[in-house]
Amino acid sequence: MSHTVALINQLRNKKFRITQLRKTLIEELGISKKPLSAGEIIEHLKKEKVIVHKTSVYRELAFLLEQGVVRKITFGEKKDRFELAIMHHHHAVCQKCGEVEDLLHVEKKIKQIEQTLSQKQFKVEHHLVEFLGLCKKCQ
């Protein structure tokens, strides 16, 4: 089962309606190789000839965030970006061109840090690791 289907079923199981916009947003984020801002999502949908209202997109993204279907990321910018909440991972972000690299293999080191903090009586509730810099093309 694909991640998008699983997330749509997650909403169905909670008895939420699967509107066309909700399904489209989940699918759009599912095919994207990087987290997208609401504006980028709207632009992608316009290119696909899908008519959406900006307010509706923001409202539905807030709903999907509240339901744990998407995750919000800022990358040190003023705009929020969204990705499917399928697996916790971290990012390396080029501050010049915006290229985003998913860092999937750092969890072991993160767990070690959390264990060290736990030994010092610090309870980690959430963590966020983002590396900001310049990609190879922009250096």
N, C-alpha and C positions, 0 to 999 in steps of 0.2 A: 504494500500500500504506500502511495506517495505521501510526502509530508503534507502537501496541500489537502489531499483527501482526508488524512487523519485529523488535521486541524478543523476542517469543515465538519467532520463527524463529531469532533469534540463539542462544537457549538450546538449541533443537532441534539446530542445527548443531554445538553443542558436546557433543551427545549427552546432554543433561540431560532428565529426564522433565518433562513439562509437567503438573504436578498441577493439580487444580481450584483449589486455593488460590493457587498461583503465578499461574495465568491470571486469577483473580479480582482479586488484588492489582494486577497490571499494568493490568487494565481499570479498576479503581477509581481508580488514580492517573492513568490516561489521561483520564478524564472530569472529574477535579477541576480547578477553575480556580486552585487554590493548593496548595502543599505540605501534606501531611497528616501528623499524628502517628499512631502506631500506635493510640492510643486513639480518634482520630477515624475511622480506617479501620474499627475494630471496631464503632463506633456506626453508621456508614453501613451496614455489612453486616447488623447487627441489624435496622435499619429495613427492609432488603430481605429479611428473614426468612432470612438466610444464617447458619447456626450455625458459629462458628469458636471455637477455643480461643486465648486470649490468647498463650500460650506459642508456639503454632504460627505465629501472625502475626509475632511478634518473630523467631522462627527463620527464617522465609521472607524477611522483610525483610532480615535479615543476609545470607542467601544471595544475594538479588537485588542487594544492595549490593556484595558480593564479586565478583559476575559483571559488574558495571558496567551493570546494567539500571536501577537507581535511584541517586539521589544523595541524601546526607543533608545537611540544612541545620538550623542551630540558631537563627538569628535572635536570638542573645543570650539565649535562654531556656534553661531547664533541660531542656526536652524536645526530642527530635530530631523533625524533620519529614522527609518523603520526597517526592520527585517523580521522574518518569521522567527518565532521563539521555539525553534526546534532543537537547538543544542547550544549550550552556553559556550561561547568562544570569545576570542579577543581579536583586535585589529591593529594593523600598521597602516597609517593614513598619510598620504603625500599631502603636505600643506599647500603645494603649488597647484597641482592638477586635480587633486581629489581622489586619486587612485586608492582603492582600498584592498588590502591583502588580509584575508582571514588567517589567523594564527590558531591552528587546530591542535598543535602538539605541545602546548605549554602547560596543560592542566596538571601534569605531574609536579612541576615546579610550584605551581600555585598551591596545590595541596600541601606541599612541604612548608610553604610560608604560613598557610593557615594552621598547620599543626604546631609550628613554632609559636605563633600568636596564642594559640589555645593553651600551650604550656605556660605562657605568661599571663594566664587568666583573662585573655581578650577574646570575646565572642564575636566572630565575624558573621555578620548578617547578610552582607552582599559585598561583592568586589567588582571593580571595573579596571581593566588594564587596556590602555590605548597607547600605541607608540606613534608619535607625531614626528614627521621629518620629511625628507625628500626621496622620491623614488629614483631609480636608476636614470630614467629619461630626464628628470628635472634637475639632477645634480649639476 
